Amino acid sequence: MKNGRESLSDGTVLQRYRCKECSKCFNDRTGTPMARLRTPSSVVATALNGRSEGLGVRATGRLFGASHSTILRWEERLAHQADAWSPPAPADRDVTLEGDEVYTRVGKNLSPR
């Protein structure tokens, strides 16, 4: 049954529900990667699309009013859902994935090979 509403940072309202049998509360996001996030789904999706286009973590945070660690947590949370973000390849076709020229330093400064 309905059990109040909660507002997100952009004013979007989520309906809360309470189970009549066990009295647990939930909303439309419960059980999804977006559960317990106070940020609208559209903002998270746009920020992660920017990251996939080569925008840096700190720049993405500045653009969307979030810290760089928040952006990284969004990426980590949704990384397991990558298959849901793009359609599957046709069974009778080969797929080639190409990266761009973005390099990330891990440990030592080494020139790209």
N, C-alpha and C positions, 0 to 999 in steps of 0.2 A: 504494500500500500504506500501511497505517497507520504513523505515525511519531511516536508520543507524543501528549501532550495538553497543553493550556495552560489556565490558569484565569483567569477574569475577576474583576473586583473584588467581585462578589457571590457568588463561589464557583461560578458556572456553568463547566462544563468544555467546551472545544471540542476536538474530535478533529483532530489534525494528520495530513496525508498527505504522501507523497513520490512523485513520478512515477518510475516505473521506467526510463523512456526518457531523460528529461532531468535527473533528480535534483532538480527544483524542488520546494519545499515549498509547501503551501497548506492551507486549512481551508474549512469550509462558508461562510464570509463572503467568501472571495476572489472578486473580480470584482463585488461588490455595493457599495452606498454605505456599508455598515457595515464594510467591509474595514479592517483595521488599527486599529479602535477597541477599546479595552480596556473600554469601558462596555457593559453588557448592552443589547440592542436594546430591551427593554421600558422601561428608564430613559430612553433617548433619545426613544422614541416618546411617553412620558408627558410629558416636559419640553417637547417641541415641541407637543403638544396643549395644554398650559398656555399656551404662547406664543400659539397661535392663538386662545385664549379671552381674550387681553388681558393676561396676566401679563407684567410687565416682565422685561427681560433679567437684571438684577441679582437681582431677587426669585426668578426661576427658578433662577439659579445657587445662591442660598442654600438653596432648598428641596431641590435635588438634589446638593448638595455639589460643585459645579463652578464654575469661574470664569465670569464673564459672557462672556469671549472664547471660552471653550469652547462655550457655548450658541450664540453667533453662528457659530462654525465648523460646528457640527452643522446649523444652519439653512442655511448656504451649501452644505454637502455634500449635503443632501437636497432642496434647492430644485429641482434638475433632475428629481427623482423625484415631483413634485407630482401628476402624473397617476395614479401608482400608489396614492396615498393616498385617492383618492375615486373612486367609479365614474363612468364617462362619462355624459353627459346623453343621454336618449333622442333618437334622430334626428328624431322628429316633434314635438319640444317646444322651446319657447324657455326659456332659462335666465336668471334674473336673479340677479346676485351683489350682496349688500348688505354693506357694511362697518359697523363699529360706531363709537363716538364717540372712539376713541383717536387722538390727534394726536401726531405726532413732529416735533420741531424739527429742521430742517435749515438750517443757515446763520444765518438771522435769526429773531427772535421775531415772528411774524406771527399775527394773530388768524385763526381759521378762517373761511372764507367760506361 
